[in-house]
Amino acid sequence: MNPEWTQWWSLATMKWRQGRRLFDARLLNERRLIIVALLAGIWMIFDAVWLTPGFKALQEVRKRQQVAQAAVEALQTDMQRRVMDNLHQQKQAEEEIPQVQARLEEGRAELTRQQALLVPANEMAALLRGLLEQNGQLRLIRMRTQAPEEVPLVSNPSSVTMGLPAMLYRHRIEMTVAGPYIELLRWVRDVEGMPRKLMWDGLELDVKAPAPPELSVSVHTYSPDRDALEIAP
């Protein structure tokens, strides 16, 4: 055995025996007070080194756990709210689709009805010439067409895929007719009296004696067909 360790052990044993004899020599109440003081000191050391830090660490862990639990509950609540919102929006969309389809069907039917009331673009020139030829006193001076003009019909692109055209095209004809005033008026009334109508853009009467009056008219119709009327200007 190490001599230094042996010497230290002998010294410690001697000190213990001396302390034991001193402790035994004291009165019983004194010994009790010493024991209580030693226990109190041991408890203070235990509390300072292990108990209080451990309790504080446990409180921190519980606090972090509560914060994490609150975050999880908030996330779950937000996810449930979003799911309910999506379900509500889906339900609204499902309810609105038949209404939109019904409106599109009404628009398609109305468009068909309106087109049935108008002269087709490819027949407009022939009808005007035919009415003119029925009156032997009128003479066609000139007839020309304008380029088709786009007329937006729907603002929602999805409506196109459901059968409603995205736009119509305005087809315009300008013509000048010469002849007696009464015959010009009769020809205008014949144009207005056709079963299928034309839309009037303008009328202008030019009288230069002794030449017969000249009536310049501009009319148009609508068509989903973009092709021009193919009339030389």
trRosetta pair geometry for C-beta under 8 A, 3 or more apart (Angstrom, degrees):
i j d omega theta_ij theta_ji phi_ij phi_ji
1 5 6.1 -111 168 78 96 116
1 6 5.3 105 114 -60 120 107
2 5 4.0 76 74 10 105 109
2 6 6.7 -173 90 -11 54 83
3 6 5.5 -55 -147 37 34 113
3 7 6.2 34 155 -20 67 105
4 7 5.7 -54 -149 36 31 111
4 8 6.3 30 153 -18 65 105
5 8 5.7 -53 -145 37 32 110
5 9 6.2 32 156 -20 65 107
6 9 5.8 -55 -146 37 29 111
6 10 6.3 30 155 -20 63 106
7 10 5.8 -54 -149 35 30 111
7 11 6.4 29 154 -18 64 107
8 11 5.7 -57 -150 38 32 111
8 12 6.2 30 154 -18 67 107
9 12 5.7 -54 -144 37 30 110
9 13 6.3 32 156 -20 64 107
10 13 5.8 -56 -148 36 29 111
10 14 6.4 30 153 -19 63 107
11 14 5.7 -56 -150 36 30 112
11 15 6.4 29 154 -17 66 105
12 15 5.7 -53 -146 37 32 110
12 16 6.3 35 153 -21 65 105
13 16 5.6 -52 -148 35 31 113
13 17 6.4 30 154 -18 64 105
14 17 5.8 -55 -149 36 31 109
14 18 6.4 31 153 -18 65 105
15 18 5.7 -54 -148 37 32 112
15 19 6.2 30 155 -16 66 107
16 19 5.8 -57 -146 40 29 108
16 20 6.1 32 154 -23 65 107
17 20 5.5 -51 -144 34 31 113
17 21 6.4 31 155 -19 64 102
18 21 5.9 -54 -150 35 30 108
18 22 6.4 27 153 -15 65 106
19 22 5.6 -55 -146 40 34 110
19 23 6.0 35 154 -21 67 106
20 23 5.6 -53 -145 37 30 112
20 24 6.2 26 156 -16 65 107
21 24 5.8 -56 -144 40 30 107
21 25 6.2 33 154 -26 63 108
22 25 5.6 -56 -148 32 30 113
22 26 7.1 37 153 -30 61 98
23 26 6.0 -50 -161 17 34 112
23 31 6.2 89 -180 -115 83 99
23 34 6.9 -139 -131 92 99 162
26 30 4.1 -106 167 90 120 130
26 31 5.3 150 90 -55 112 81
26 34 7.3 84 82 -14 162 137
27 30 4.6 93 58 7 81 106
27 31 7.0 -147 94 -6 42 86
28 31 5.7 -55 -150 36 32 112
28 32 6.4 34 152 -21 65 104
29 32 5.6 -52 -150 34 34 114
29 33 6.5 34 152 -19 66 103
30 33 5.7 -52 -150 35 33 111
30 34 6.4 34 151 -20 65 104
31 34 5.6 -52 -148 35 33 112
31 35 6.4 34 153 -19 65 104
32 35 5.7 -54 -149 36 32 111
32 36 6.3 31 153 -17 66 106
33 36 5.7 -54 -147 38 32 111
33 37 6.2 34 154 -21 66 106
34 37 5.7 -54 -147 36 30 112
34 38 6.3 31 154 -19 65 105
35 38 5.7 -55 -149 36 31 110
35 39 6.3 29 154 -16 65 106
36 39 5.7 -56 -147 39 31 111
36 40 6.2 33 153 -21 66 106
37 40 5.6 -53 -146 36 30 112
37 41 6.4 32 154 -20 64 104
38 41 5.7 -53 -149 35 31 111
38 42 6.4 31 153 -18 64 104
39 42 5.6 -53 -148 37 32 111
39 43 6.3 33 153 -20 66 106
40 43 5.6 -54 -148 37 32 112
40 44 6.3 34 153 -22 65 104
41 44 5.7 -51 -147 33 32 111
41 45 6.4 31 154 -17 65 104
42 45 5.8 -56 -151 37 31 110
42 46 6.2 31 152 -18 66 108
43 46 5.6 -55 -145 39 31 111
43 47 6.1 31 155 -20 67 106
44 47 5.7 -53 -144 37 29 110
44 48 6.1 24 158 -16 64 110
45 48 5.9 -59 -144 40 28 107
45 49 5.9 8 164 -5 66 116
46 49 6.3 -66 -135 46 23 98
46 50 5.6 -39 -173 40 64 110
46 51 6.0 56 134 -18 80 110
47 50 7.5 -71 -108 58 12 68
47 51 4.4 -45 -125 49 53 125
47 52 5.5 58 168 -24 74 100
48 51 8.0 26 -2 42 21 87
48 52 6.4 -3 -113 26 28 125
49 53 7.4 -51 160 14 25 123
50 53 6.7 -85 -152 48 17 100
50 54 5.7 10 168 -18 62 122
51 54 6.0 -67 -148 39 20 109
51 55 6.3 18 159 -19 63 108
52 55 5.7 -53 -143 35 30 110
52 56 6.4 29 158 -17 64 105
53 56 5.7 -56 -146 39 32 110
53 57 6.2 33 155 -20 66 106
54 57 5.6 -54 -146 37 32 112
54 58 6.3 35 153 -21 65 104
55 58 5.6 -51 -148 35 32 113
55 59 6.5 35 151 -20 64 103
56 59 5.6 -51 -149 34 33 113
56 60 6.5 35 152 -19 65 103
57 60 5.6 -52 -150 35 34 112
57 61 6.4 35 152 -20 65 104
58 61 5.7 -52 -148 35 33 112
58 62 6.4 31 153 -17 65 106
59 62 5.7 -55 -147 38 31 110
59 63 6.2 33 153 -22 65 106
60 63 5.6 -52 -145 35 31 112
60 64 6.4 29 155 -15 64 104
61 64 5.9 -55 -149 38 30 108
61 65 6.2 33 151 -21 64 108
62 65 5.4 -54 -147 37 32 115
62 66 6.3 35 153 -21 65 103
63 66 5.7 -52 -150 34 31 111
63 67 6.5 31 152 -17 64 104
64 67 5.6 -52 -147 37 34 111
64 68 6.2 33 154 -17 66 106
65 68 5.7 -54 -146 39 30 110
65 69 6.2 32 154 -20 65 107
66 69 5.6 -53 -145 37 30 112
66 70 6.3 32 155 -19 64 104
67 70 5.8 -54 -148 36 30 111
67 71 6.4 31 152 -19 64 105
68 71 5.6 -53 -148 35 33 112
68 72 6.4 34 153 -20 66 104
69 72 5.7 -52 -148 35 33 111
69 73 6.3 31 154 -17 65 105
70 73 5.7 -54 -146 38 32 110
70 74 6.3 32 154 -19 65 105
71 74 5.7 -54 -146 37 31 111
71 75 6.3 32 154 -20 64 106
72 75 5.7 -55 -148 37 30 111
72 76 6.3 31 153 -18 65 106
73 76 5.7 -53 -146 37 32 112
73 77 6.3 34 153 -20 65 105
74 77 5.6 -53 -148 36 31 112
74 78 6.3 31 154 -18 65 106
75 78 5.8 -54 -147 37 31 110
75 79 6.3 30 154 -18 65 106
76 79 5.7 -54 -146 37 31 110
76 80 6.3 31 155 -19 65 106
77 80 5.8 -55 -148 37 30 111
77 81 6.3 31 153 -21 64 105
78 81 5.6 -52 -147 35 32 113
78 82 6.4 31 154 -18 65 104
79 82 5.7 -53 -147 37 32 109
79 83 6.3 34 153 -20 65 105
80 83 5.6 -52 -147 36 32 112
80 84 6.3 30 154 -17 65 106
81 84 5.8 -57 -149 39 30 109
81 85 6.3 32 152 -20 65 105
82 85 5.5 -51 -145 36 33 112
82 86 6.3 34 155 -19 66 104
83 86 5.8 -54 -149 36 30 110
83 87 6.3 30 152 -18 64 106
84 87 5.6 -53 -146 38 32 112
84 88 6.2 34 153 -21 65 105
85 88 5.6 -55 -147 36 31 112
85 89 6.3 29 155 -16 66 106
86 89 5.8 -54 -145 39 31 109
86 90 6.2 33 154 -20 65 107
87 90 5.7 -54 -146 37 30 112
87 91 6.3 32 154 -20 64 105
88 91 5.7 -54 -149 35 30 111
88 92 6.4 32 152 -19 64 104
89 92 5.6 -51 -147 36 33 112
89 93 6.3 34 153 -20 65 104
90 93 5.7 -52 -147 36 32 111
90 94 6.3 32 153 -19 65 105
91 94 5.7 -53 -148 37 32 111
91 95 6.4 28 153 -16 65 106
92 95 5.7 -60 -150 39 31 109
92 96 6.0 23 155 -17 68 111
93 96 5.7 -59 -140 40 30 106
93 97 6.4 45 158 -39 65 97
94 97 6.1 -37 -146 11 29 115
95 98 7.4 -60 -174 31 34 99
95 99 7.3 23 142 -7 64 114
96 99 5.3 -63 -156 43 48 114
96 100 5.8 47 150 -23 81 104
97 100 5.8 -54 -144 37 31 108
97 101 6.2 30 157 -18 65 107
98 101 5.5 -55 -144 39 33 113
98 102 6.2 36 155 -23 66 104
99 102 5.6 -52 -148 34 31 112
99 103 6.5 29 153 -17 65 103
100 103 5.7 -53 -148 37 33 109
100 104 6.3 32 153 -18 66 106
101 104 5.7 -54 -146 38 31 111
101 105 6.2 34 153 -21 65 105
101 162 6.8 -134 -115 -166 74 140
102 105 5.6 -53 -148 36 31 112
102 106 6.4 32 152 -18 64 103
103 106 5.6 -52 -149 36 34 112
103 107 6.3 34 151 -19 66 105
104 107 5.5 -52 -145 38 34 112
104 108 6.2 37 153 -21 66 103
104 159 5.8 -171 -111 -143 119 93
104 162 5.2 0 163 114 165 131
104 163 6.9 110 153 61 120 94
104 164 5.3 -120 -157 -34 97 130
105 108 5.6 -50 -145 35 32 112
105 109 6.3 30 154 -17 64 105
106 109 5.8 -56 -148 39 31 109
106 110 6.1 29 154 -18 66 108
107 110 5.7 -54 -142 39 31 110
107 111 6.1 34 156 -21 65 105
107 154 7.7 84 153 -82 158 112
107 164 5.7 21 101 -119 122 136
108 111 5.7 -52 -146 35 29 112
108 112 6.4 30 154 -18 63 105
108 163 5.9 2 -94 118 144 109
108 164 5.6 -117 -73 -92 90 85
109 112 5.7 -53 -149 36 32 111
109 113 6.3 33 152 -20 65 105
110 113 5.5 -53 -147 36 33 112
110 114 6.2 30 155 -17 67 105
111 114 5.8 -55 -145 38 30 108
111 115 6.2 29 156 -18 65 107
111 153 7.6 39 -103 -160 134 138
111 164 7.4 137 -3 -142 152 86
111 165 7.5 174 -180 26 161 105
112 115 5.8 -56 -145 38 29 109
112 116 6.4 34 153 -24 63 105
113 116 5.7 -54 -152 31 30 113
113 117 6.9 27 151 -18 62 104
114 117 5.7 -57 -156 33 37 111
114 118 6.7 22 152 -13 68 109
114 222 7.8 -1 130 65 111 131
115 118 5.8 -63 -146 40 37 105
115 222 7.1 -103 -103 90 79 96
115 223 7.6 94 -135 -109 111 54
115 224 8.0 -28 -101 -14 144 95
116 196 7.6 -111 158 -113 45 106
117 196 6.3 163 172 -136 30 67
117 197 5.8 -3 152 22 85 104
118 196 6.0 44 138 180 12 94
118 197 5.8 -56 -108 67 53 73
118 198 7.3 92 -154 -93 78 37
118 199 7.6 -17 -126 -27 114 93
118 221 4.8 143 169 -151 116 102
118 222 6.0 26 118 41 173 80
119 123 5.8 -128 178 86 91 101
119 124 5.1 110 121 -93 125 76
119 127 6.0 -102 -145 23 139 158
119 194 7.0 16 -69 120 116 145
119 196 4.6 127 -75 120 61 110
119 197 6.7 -129 -19 83 86 23
119 198 5.3 -15 17 -70 127 82
119 221 5.1 -109 69 -87 80 151
120 123 4.5 67 67 17 95 107
120 124 7.1 -137 91 -38 47 77
120 196 7.8 0 -10 149 64 153
120 221 7.1 129 170 130 7 152
120 223 6.6 71 -157 -96 63 122
121 124 5.8 -31 -152 -10 34 118
121 169 7.7 -3 -69 91 158 102
121 171 4.0 84 -133 28 118 160
121 221 5.5 -164 -82 82 66 114
121 222 7.8 -90 -59 116 105 11
121 223 4.1 -76 -15 -19 123 147
121 225 6.4 -145 43 66 135 110
121 229 6.2 -123 163 -86 94 93
122 223 7.9 95 -15 -109 77 165
122 225 7.7 -11 -33 79 107 151
122 227 7.9 19 -75 89 107 115
122 229 7.0 178 -106 -128 49 70
123 126 5.5 -66 -160 47 56 111
123 127 5.7 56 147 -26 86 107
124 127 6.1 -61 -151 35 26 108
124 128 6.5 20 158 -14 63 109
124 171 6.8 175 9 110 153 120
124 173 5.9 -179 129 -13 125 138
124 198 6.7 104 -136 -103 105 119
124 219 7.4 -168 -170 104 122 113
124 221 5.6 -160 -80 7 131 131
124 229 6.9 -63 55 -122 113 135
125 128 5.9 -59 -148 38 31 109
125 129 6.2 28 156 -16 67 109
125 143 6.9 108 -138 162 104 141
125 145 7.8 -58 -69 -69 124 111
125 173 6.2 170 -82 -107 81 151
125 229 6.1 124 -27 174 124 127
125 231 5.5 168 -96 -74 155 139
126 129 5.8 -56 -145 40 30 109
126 130 6.1 34 155 -25 65 107
127 130 5.6 -53 -145 34 29 113
127 131 6.5 27 158 -15 64 103
127 194 6.7 51 177 -123 134 154
128 131 6.1 -54 -149 37 30 106
128 132 6.3 30 151 -19 63 109
128 143 7.7 149 103 -124 135 136
128 173 6.9 -153 -2 110 160 152
128 175 6.5 149 153 11 146 162
128 191 7.0 23 -113 -109 78 114
128 219 7.7 170 -83 47 133 140
129 132 5.5 -59 -149 38 32 114
129 133 6.2 31 155 -21 68 106
129 140 7.2 -14 -118 -65 79 152
129 143 7.9 -38 -73 -60 96 168
130 133 5.8 -54 -145 35 30 108
130 134 6.7 37 153 -27 62 101
131 134 5.7 -48 -154 24 34 116
131 135 7.4 14 155 -2 62 101
131 187 6.3 122 140 -152 108 83
131 190 4.9 161 -157 121 124 128
131 191 6.1 153 103 -72 171 73
131 194 7.8 -84 -66 -69 137 114
132 135 6.4 -70 -162 43 35 95
132 138 5.6 -111 -157 98 80 124
132 140 5.8 54 162 -60 158 104
132 177 6.5 -140 -121 -117 120 129
132 187 6.6 41 -100 -142 62 131
134 190 7.5 -168 70 -165 134 163
135 138 4.7 42 100 10 115 111
135 179 7.4 92 129 161 122 172
135 183 5.6 143 178 -169 135 108
135 186 6.8 144 -102 95 142 117
135 187 5.7 -91 8 -79 157 102
135 190 7.9 -163 -37 2 121 156
137 179 5.1 112 129 -159 80 123
137 180 5.8 -19 147 15 133 106
137 183 4.6 -124 86 -100 121 168
138 177 5.4 2 -177 179 115 113
138 178 7.0 152 -158 77 64 41
138 179 3.8 -79 -105 -26 62 155
138 183 5.5 -162 -57 137 97 122
138 184 6.9 130 -106 -82 117 61
138 187 5.9 51 -60 -59 164 147
139 177 7.0 150 74 -161 41 64
139 178 5.0 -23 63 63 96 92
139 179 6.1 147 12 -60 71 94
140 143 6.2 -21 -176 -32 122 109
140 175 6.7 -47 -147 -173 96 115
140 176 7.6 110 -167 81 55 56
140 177 6.0 -36 -104 -105 51 75
141 175 7.9 137 55 177 76 69
141 176 4.1 -46 63 98 120 104
141 177 6.6 -162 5 -91 90 19
141 178 5.4 82 -49 -17 112 105
141 214 6.3 11 -21 -139 155 117
142 175 6.6 -169 96 -144 55 55
142 176 5.0 31 43 34 85 105
143 173 6.6 -6 -168 -175 93 106
143 174 7.4 165 -150 89 46 49
143 175 4.2 -1 -105 -106 80 100
143 176 7.8 -146 -66 24 52 60
143 231 6.1 -67 124 165 102 136
144 173 7.4 159 85 -155 35 62
144 174 5.4 -14 64 63 84 94
144 175 7.5 165 20 -79 55 58
144 231 6.6 178 -138 111 30 106
144 232 7.5 -62 -113 118 75 42
144 233 3.7 46 -137 -137 118 68
145 171 7.2 -27 -157 -173 113 85
145 172 6.8 136 -160 85 63 57
145 173 5.6 -36 -101 -101 70 67
145 174 7.7 169 -96 20 21 74
145 228 6.4 127 119 -177 144 98
145 229 4.5 -173 -107 50 156 120
145 230 7.8 31 18 26 156 18
145 231 4.6 116 -22 53 114 104
145 233 6.8 -109 37 -80 60 78
146 149 7.5 -1 122 -31 115 101
146 171 7.9 162 66 -164 80 43
146 172 4.2 2 37 69 119 110
146 173 7.7 -143 8 -75 81 24
146 174 7.0 73 -35 -13 99 104
147 228 6.8 -54 -130 -103 54 115
148 169 4.1 3 -178 179 122 121
148 170 6.6 148 -161 66 63 48
148 171 5.6 -26 -104 -86 85 72
148 226 5.6 175 88 -160 161 62
148 227 7.8 96 -32 78 146 16
148 228 6.1 -135 -23 -91 100 65
149 169 6.7 143 65 -161 39 64
149 170 4.3 -18 58 53 99 106
149 172 7.5 30 0 -11 112 112
150 167 5.2 12 -168 151 91 150
150 168 8.0 138 -160 80 48 41
150 169 6.2 -35 -98 -104 45 72
150 170 8.0 -71 8 13 6 85
151 167 5.8 156 75 -173 48 93
151 168 4.6 -22 65 68 111 86
151 169 6.8 178 14 -93 90 19
151 170 5.5 90 -36 -33 120 98
151 222 6.8 -56 38 -128 149 115
152 155 7.1 54 160 -77 126 66
152 166 7.4 -50 -141 154 67 72
152 167 5.0 -56 -109 -104 36 106
153 164 7.1 -148 119 156 123 99
153 165 5.8 52 48 93 154 85
153 166 6.4 140 46 144 99 24
153 167 5.0 173 -2 -110 91 36
153 168 5.6 92 -61 -13 119 83
154 159 4.3 -108 167 75 157 146
154 160 6.9 -173 68 -55 135 73
154 164 5.6 86 -39 117 148 123
154 165 7.7 154 4 92 110 45
154 166 6.1 -95 49 -134 96 45
154 167 7.9 -125 25 -63 66 54
156 159 4.6 91 83 -16 96 105
157 160 5.8 -37 -171 13 54 114
157 161 7.7 44 143 -10 70 97
157 166 7.4 5 -123 -111 61 114
158 161 5.8 -51 -162 34 50 109
158 162 6.7 40 145 -15 72 108
159 162 5.6 -65 -152 41 40 108
159 164 4.6 -38 158 59 99 122
159 166 7.8 134 83 -96 95 61
160 164 6.5 -93 -95 74 34 67
160 165 7.0 24 -123 -155 80 21
160 166 4.8 -3 -90 -62 121 92
165 168 6.7 89 103 -67 138 63
165 224 4.8 -131 -96 -126 163 121
168 222 4.6 17 159 -175 139 110
168 223 6.6 137 -165 67 91 21
168 224 5.8 -70 -116 -83 68 55
169 222 7.0 145 70 -155 41 62
169 223 5.7 -34 62 69 91 73
169 224 7.1 102 11 -145 90 14
169 225 6.8 -92 40 81 129 40
169 226 5.1 147 -57 -107 158 57
170 220 5.2 16 -178 172 93 139
170 221 7.8 163 -151 82 56 28
170 222 5.9 -33 -96 -98 59 73
171 220 6.0 160 81 -155 44 81
171 221 5.7 -17 60 61 97 76
171 222 7.5 163 15 -99 81 21
171 223 6.0 10 -8 16 123 113
171 228 7.7 149 -126 -143 105 46
171 229 5.8 117 -170 -50 123 109
172 201 6.5 22 -138 -23 119 153
172 218 6.3 7 -175 -176 110 93
172 219 7.1 169 -148 90 65 35
172 220 4.0 -35 -94 -90 72 106
173 218 7.4 178 89 -147 45 52
173 219 5.8 -10 59 62 89 82
173 220 7.2 162 15 -87 64 52
173 229 6.8 -26 -77 41 101 174
173 231 7.1 35 -120 46 104 155
174 216 7.1 6 -175 -176 93 93
174 217 7.4 179 -148 91 52 46
174 218 4.8 -13 -102 -102 82 85
175 216 7.5 -179 95 -147 36 55
175 217 5.9 -10 62 59 80 88
176 214 5.6 9 -178 179 106 109
176 215 7.0 163 -153 82 57 42
176 216 4.7 -21 -99 -97 87 76
176 217 7.8 163 -89 17 38 65
177 184 6.5 154 102 -120 112 91
177 187 6.6 -106 126 103 162 162
177 214 7.1 159 81 -156 36 61
177 215 5.1 -18 62 61 88 94
177 217 7.3 4 8 5 106 109
178 211 7.5 -54 -155 161 132 99
178 212 5.0 108 172 89 95 110
178 213 6.9 174 -145 92 66 41
178 214 4.7 -30 -92 -99 86 76
178 215 7.6 171 -84 16 35 69
179 183 4.7 -71 132 85 124 127
179 184 5.7 161 73 -57 93 84
179 187 7.8 90 60 -15 138 139
179 212 5.6 -1 -115 154 11 144
179 213 7.4 -38 69 65 37 78
180 183 4.5 81 66 12 91 106
180 184 6.9 -154 94 -10 45 85
180 212 6.4 -71 -63 -147 41 117
180 213 7.5 58 -159 32 17 101
181 184 5.6 -54 -150 33 32 114
181 185 6.4 31 153 -18 65 104
181 205 8.0 46 -124 -153 93 135
181 213 5.3 60 -79 21 79 147
182 185 5.8 -54 -151 36 32 111
182 186 6.4 33 150 -20 65 105
183 186 5.4 -49 -144 36 36 113
183 187 6.3 40 153 -22 65 102
184 187 5.7 -53 -150 33 31 112
184 188 6.6 32 151 -19 64 103
184 205 7.5 109 135 -115 155 107
184 213 6.3 -75 -21 92 154 119
184 215 4.7 140 -158 -24 129 143
185 188 5.7 -51 -150 34 34 112
185 189 6.5 31 152 -16 65 105
186 189 5.7 -55 -150 38 33 110
186 190 6.4 38 150 -23 65 103
187 190 5.5 -51 -149 33 34 114
187 191 6.6 36 151 -20 64 100
187 215 7.9 161 71 64 125 150
188 191 5.7 -52 -153 33 33 111
188 192 6.4 27 151 -13 65 107
188 203 7.3 36 -120 -119 136 139
188 215 7.5 -105 -58 167 113 156
188 217 7.5 176 -105 -88 95 142
189 192 5.6 -55 -145 42 35 109
189 193 5.9 30 156 -19 67 113
190 193 5.7 -62 -142 41 28 109
190 194 7.3 55 154 -50 59 81
191 194 6.3 -28 -166 -14 35 111
191 198 6.6 -46 173 38 102 126
191 217 8.0 101 48 171 176 165
191 219 7.5 -125 175 -74 137 157
192 197 7.9 15 -149 -131 48 90
194 197 6.6 156 79 -92 95 40
194 198 7.3 48 50 -5 135 91
198 219 4.3 22 154 178 128 130
198 220 7.1 138 -173 60 87 24
198 221 5.8 -73 -125 -64 71 96
199 219 6.4 143 73 -164 47 71
199 220 5.1 -34 67 68 103 76
199 221 6.5 152 12 -86 92 44
199 222 7.9 46 -4 -24 134 88
200 203 6.9 -18 -170 -36 123 96
200 217 7.5 -70 -138 -165 89 98
200 218 7.5 95 -170 82 56 63
200 219 5.8 -39 -104 -105 46 80
201 218 3.8 -62 72 108 115 105
201 219 6.3 -165 8 -89 90 23
201 220 5.9 63 -41 -7 118 104
202 216 7.7 -8 113 113 100 90
202 217 7.1 174 90 -151 58 42
202 218 4.5 27 44 37 90 112
203 215 6.8 -20 -163 -170 88 97
203 216 7.4 148 -159 82 38 57
203 217 5.5 -3 -105 -106 70 77
203 218 8.0 -139 -61 25 41 70
204 215 7.4 152 79 -158 46 50
204 216 4.5 -12 61 59 99 103
204 217 7.9 -170 25 -72 66 39
205 213 5.9 -8 -170 -177 96 121
205 214 7.5 151 -158 81 48 47
205 215 5.4 -18 -103 -104 71 75
205 216 7.9 -161 -73 23 25 71
206 213 6.8 151 77 -162 47 68
206 214 4.5 -17 62 64 102 97
206 215 7.7 -171 22 -78 73 28
206 216 6.8 44 -9 -10 111 104
207 213 4.8 -28 -95 -106 79 91
207 214 7.9 -174 -75 25 36 65
208 211 5.1 13 86 48 89 111
208 214 7.8 -1 17 8 98 106
211 214 7.6 -2 127 -32 116 101
227 230 7.7 -13 157 -31 99 102
